[in-house]
């Protein structure tokens, strides 16, 4: 029990440290980063490439992705309501010390469903695409998005770590299920033989970077012209 309390105290200390770097520019930018709608075009491009590469077999992938998000989201929710660890924004001992800019979400935070979903998707797509450039970018991208949850005061680092581990496990299992399903339904192992080309990976990377730069630029312009409060 003492060890658990020690881990919690370290987690709070690390949260307050990581949550302490803030400015109006990053307050609003991290809010945009954490919203799923911000990345719809990014996901849309990945889905377009999936259809182009795998044609009718992309249906296997879309079903796998739907199951992946369902499993990671529901398991994260089950753990939250079983463990019942308050979010930093809902913890009366931590909230006054924290920078809480985007106070949304449920009462409990362990594990982070955001982290579980993002790392499940990242793990699954890394195993599927087998491209180093894409793998490196998607891990950095996912790490930035989950950091936004700490920055905004919604999760402790431990919540994020727990969600990431859950996501990696689910992403790996779902990819294995996809491979097994393909082997039973089709003799051609298309997924293993058709990795993501560097040209396709670069297109995804450029799209992700473009969205990030656009978010920062838009917020900077709005702040400079006094269209949003500092």
C-alpha positions in Angstrom: 0.0 0.0 0.0 2.8 2.4 0.8 4.4 1.6 -2.6 1.1 2.4 -4.3 0.9 5.7 -2.4 4.5 6.5 -3.4 3.7 5.9 -7.1 0.7 8.1 -6.8 2.8 10.9 -5.2 5.4 10.6 -8.0 2.6 10.7 -10.6 1.1 13.9 -9.1 4.5 15.5 -9.0 5.3 14.6 -12.6 1.8 15.8 -13.6 2.3 19.2 -12.0 5.7 19.5 -13.7 4.4 18.6 -17.2 1.2 20.6 -16.7 3.2 23.7 -15.6 4.4 24.7 -19.1 1.6 26.8 -20.4 0.8 30.0 -22.4 -2.3 31.3 -24.3 -0.9 30.0 -27.6 -0.5 26.4 -26.3 -3.6 26.5 -24.2 -5.8 26.8 -27.4 -3.5 24.8 -29.6 -3.5 21.8 -27.2 -7.3 22.1 -27.0 -7.4 21.7 -30.8 -4.9 18.9 -30.8 -7.0 16.9 -28.2 -10.2 17.1 -30.2 -10.9 14.2 -32.5 -12.6 16.4 -35.1 -9.3 18.2 -35.7 -7.8 15.0 -37.2 -10.8 13.9 -39.4 -9.0 14.8 -42.6 -5.8 13.1 -41.4 -7.8 9.9 -40.7 -9.6 10.3 -43.9 -6.3 10.3 -45.9 -5.2 7.1 -44.1 -8.5 5.4 -44.9 -8.2 6.6 -48.6 -4.7 5.0 -48.8 -6.1 1.8 -47.2 -8.8 1.5 -49.8 -6.4 2.3 -52.6 -3.8 -0.3 -51.4 -6.1 -3.1 -50.4 -9.2 -2.6 -52.5 -12.0 -4.9 -51.3 -9.8 -6.3 -48.5 -9.8 -2.9 -46.9 -13.2 -3.9 -45.5 -11.4 -6.4 -43.2 -9.3 -3.5 -42.0 -12.2 -1.2 -41.4 -14.1 -3.9 -39.4 -10.9 -4.5 -37.4 -10.5 -0.8 -36.7 -14.1 -0.5 -35.6 -13.7 -3.4 -33.2 -10.3 -2.0 -32.0 -11.8 1.4 -31.0 -14.8 -0.3 -29.5 -12.7 -2.6 -27.4 -10.2 0.0 -26.3 -12.8 2.6 -25.4 -15.1 0.2 -23.5 -12.2 -1.5 -21.6 -10.8 1.9 -20.7 -14.2 3.0 -19.4 -14.6 -0.3 -17.4 -11.2 0.3 -15.8 -12.1 3.9 -15.0 -15.3 2.9 -13.1 -13.6 0.0 -11.4 -10.5 1.8 -10.2 -12.2 5.1 -9.7 -9.2 7.4 -9.7 -10.2 11.0 -9.9 -8.9 13.1 -12.8 -6.6 15.9 -11.7 -9.3 18.4 -12.7 -11.7 16.7 -10.3 -9.3 16.0 -7.5 -9.8 18.7 -4.8 -6.2 18.2 -3.6 -4.6 18.8 -7.1 -7.0 21.0 -8.9 -6.0 24.3 -7.2 -2.3 23.6 -8.1 -3.0 22.6 -11.7 -3.5 24.5 -14.9 -6.9 23.2 -16.0 -7.9 24.8 -19.3 -10.2 22.3 -20.9 -12.4 20.7 -18.1 -14.3 18.0 -20.0 -14.7 14.3 -19.6 -16.0 12.1 -16.8 -15.2 11.9 -13.2 -12.4 9.3 -13.3 -9.2 9.2 -15.3 -7.4 5.8 -15.0 -7.0 4.6 -17.7 -7.1 7.3 -20.4 -9.5 6.2 -23.2 -7.8 8.8 -25.4 -4.4 7.1 -24.9 -5.9 3.7 -25.3 -7.6 4.6 -28.6 -4.6 6.4 -30.0 -2.0 3.8 -29.2 -4.3 1.0 -30.3 -4.7 2.7 -33.7 -0.9 3.5 -33.8 0.1 -0.1 -33.0 -2.4 -1.7 -35.4 -1.4 0.6 -38.3 2.4 0.2 -37.6 2.0 -3.6 -37.8 -0.1 -3.3 -40.9 2.0 -0.7 -42.8 5.4 -1.9 -41.9 7.1 1.4 -42.8 9.7 3.0 -40.6 9.0 6.6 -41.5 5.3 6.1 -40.8 6.0 4.2 -37.6 8.2 7.0 -36.2 5.8 9.7 -37.1 2.6 8.1 -35.8 4.3 7.3 -32.4 5.4 11.0 -32.1 2.0 12.2 -33.2 0.2 10.0 -30.7 2.6 11.1 -27.9 1.9 14.8 -28.6 -1.9 14.2 -28.5 -1.8 12.3 -25.2 0.5 14.9 -23.8 -2.3 17.4 -24.5 -4.4 15.6 -22.0 -1.8 16.2 -19.3 -1.3 19.8 -20.4 -5.0 20.6 -20.3 -5.3 19.1 -16.8 -7.4 16.1 -17.7 -5.1 13.2 -16.9 -2.1 12.1 -14.8 0.9 10.7 -16.6 0.0 7.3 -15.0 -3.4 7.5 -16.7 -1.7 8.0 -20.0 0.8 5.2 -19.5 -1.9 2.8 -18.5 -4.0 3.7 -21.5 -1.0 3.4 -23.8 -0.2 -0.1 -22.6 -3.8 -1.1 -23.0 -3.9 0.3 -26.5 -0.7 -1.5 -27.5 -2.1 -4.8 -26.3 -5.4 -4.3 -28.1 -3.7 -3.0 -31.3 -1.4 -6.1 -31.4 -4.2 -8.6 -30.7 -6.5 -7.0 -33.3 -3.8 -7.1 -35.9 -3.2 -10.8 -35.2 -7.0 -11.3 -35.5 -6.9 -9.6 -38.9 -4.1 -11.8 -40.1 -5.9 -14.9 -38.8 -9.1 -13.9 -40.5 -7.3 -13.2 -43.8 -5.6 -16.6 -43.7 -8.9 -18.4 -43.3 -10.8 -16.4 -45.9 -8.2 -15.8 -48.5 -5.1 -17.7 -49.6 -3.2 -14.5 -50.6 -1.5 -12.8 -47.7 -1.9 -9.3 -49.2 -1.4 -7.4 -45.9 2.1 -8.9 -45.3 3.1 -8.5 -48.9 2.0 -4.9 -49.5 3.7 -2.6 -46.9 3.2 1.2 -47.0 5.5 2.8 -49.6 7.7 5.7 -48.6 5.8 8.0 -50.9 2.5 7.1 -49.2 4.1 7.5 -45.7 5.4 10.9 -46.6 1.9 12.0 -47.8 0.5 11.0 -44.4 3.3 12.7 -42.5 2.9 15.9 -44.5 -0.8 15.9 -43.8 -0.3 15.5 -40.1 2.4 18.2 -39.9 0.2 20.5 -42.0 -2.7 20.2 -39.6 -0.4 20.8 -36.6 1.1 23.9 -38.2 -2.3 25.2 -39.3 -3.7 24.8 -35.7 -0.7 26.8 -34.3 -1.0 29.4 -37.0 -4.7 30.0 -36.6 -4.5 30.3 -32.8 -1.5 32.7 -33.2 -3.5 34.9 -35.6 -6.6 34.9 -33.4 -4.6 35.8 -30.3 -2.7 38.6 -32.1 -6.0 40.1 -33.3 -7.7 39.8 -29.9 -10.4 37.4 -31.2 -9.9 35.0 -28.4 -9.0 35.9 -24.7 -5.5 35.6 -23.5 
